[in-house]
Amino acid sequence: MGRPAHAASALLALAVGCASVPDRPPHEAGRFRASDLVELVRIEPKVRLDVRYATERNFVGRPVYRQARVFLQRPAAEAVARAHRGLAARGFGLLVFDGYRPWSVTRLFWEVTPRHLRDFVANPRQGSRHNRGCAVDLTLFDLATGREVEMPTPYDDFTEKAAQDYAGATPAQAAHRAILRDAMVKEGFLVFPSEWWHFDYGSWREYPILDVPFEELAGR
């Protein structure tokens, strides 16, 4: 038996939508700095990691990385390290969720995200600052207890509560958000308005979009 007309139309729309997603990173004109991706913990071993995209604890519901590692362009990694060390005086350290993200993962995120939520994921046609190794997702942890601090939302929350200027946070949540923001901005990062955890390194435009898997970055 054939599918009802409305079902066939829906499948056609889905097929057209998938077909329009590029199968390779966008071509960019101009000259870029040579990529120098380094593993963050090699720059600062005391930074803590919680790479949820290497687990099932993420909005996709399955691992999209085969290794729980964080890479950044060297100047960005060094800036994160400085921020981490500077926070120690206030009793905090940095807990990092993600850094460099291969372009193919950005494409996957776009494909699995409902259209009405795509403002929260990068369009693969433009690529992501994560693809350049110049964006980092992170939060604070308490040095005394080792525990992740309370923020207005969990990581990867797709609501207005995740915004940097969300006014409904508790005093403790707002204070933690401000401490993180100030520490990152001091070291040359730019605030990403809709996600309290996301920061872009100031020179991100100078680096190319990459689609190199973590396995090929071993030893850096």
C-alpha positions, 0 to 999 in steps of 0.5 A, a space after each residue: 500500500 502506498 503512503 498517504 499523500 501528506 506522508 509522501 509530501 513530508 518525506 519529500 520535504 525531509 529529503 530536500 532539506 537533507 539534500 541541501 546540507 553541504 557534504 563538505 566544509 564551505 570554501 573561504 576566500 582569503 589567507 588564514 593563519 596556519 592551524 596550531 591545534 593543541 590539547 588543552 590539558 597539555 597547556 594546563 593539566 589542572 583544567 578539568 574536562 567533562 566532554 559530554 559529546 564523547 558520551 550519551 549525556 548530550 542533546 544528540 543522545 549518543 557519542 559524537 566524538 570517539 575521544 574525550 579530549 579538548 583541542 584549541 588553537 594555541 593562543 586560545 588554549 594559552 588564554 584559557 590556561 591563564 583564565 583558569 590560573 587567575 580564577 584560583 584566587 577566587 576559589 574556582 577553576 575551569 571545567 571544560 565541555 568542548 573546544 575544537 569541533 570537526 565540521 562534520 559534527 557541526 553538520 550532524 548537529 544541524 541535521 538532528 536539530 528541529 528547525 525551530 531550535 536551529 538558532 542554537 546550533 551553527 549552520 554548516 554552510 557558514 561553519 562554526 567558531 568551534 570548527 576553527 578551534 577558537 571557541 570553548 564551552 566551559 563553566 566553573 568548579 569549586 576548588 574546595 569541593 571539586 563540584 561544578 557550580 550552579 549556573 542559570 541552566 545546564 550546559 546546552 540548554 536551548 531556552 532563553 534562560 541560557 542567555 548571558 543577560 537572562 534576568 531570572 537567575 538566582 543571585 548565586 547563579 548570576 554571580 557565578 555567570 559573571 565571574 566566568 564571563 569576567 575571567 574569559 573576557 579579561 583573557 581576550 575572549 568574546 561573550 556569546 550572548 545566547 549561551 552563558 558557557 560559550 566564548 569565542 577567542 578574539 582572533 577567530 576570524 584568522 583561522 580556517 574551518 577544519 574537519 580533522 578528527 581528534 584521532 589525527 591530532 594525537 600527540 599535539 
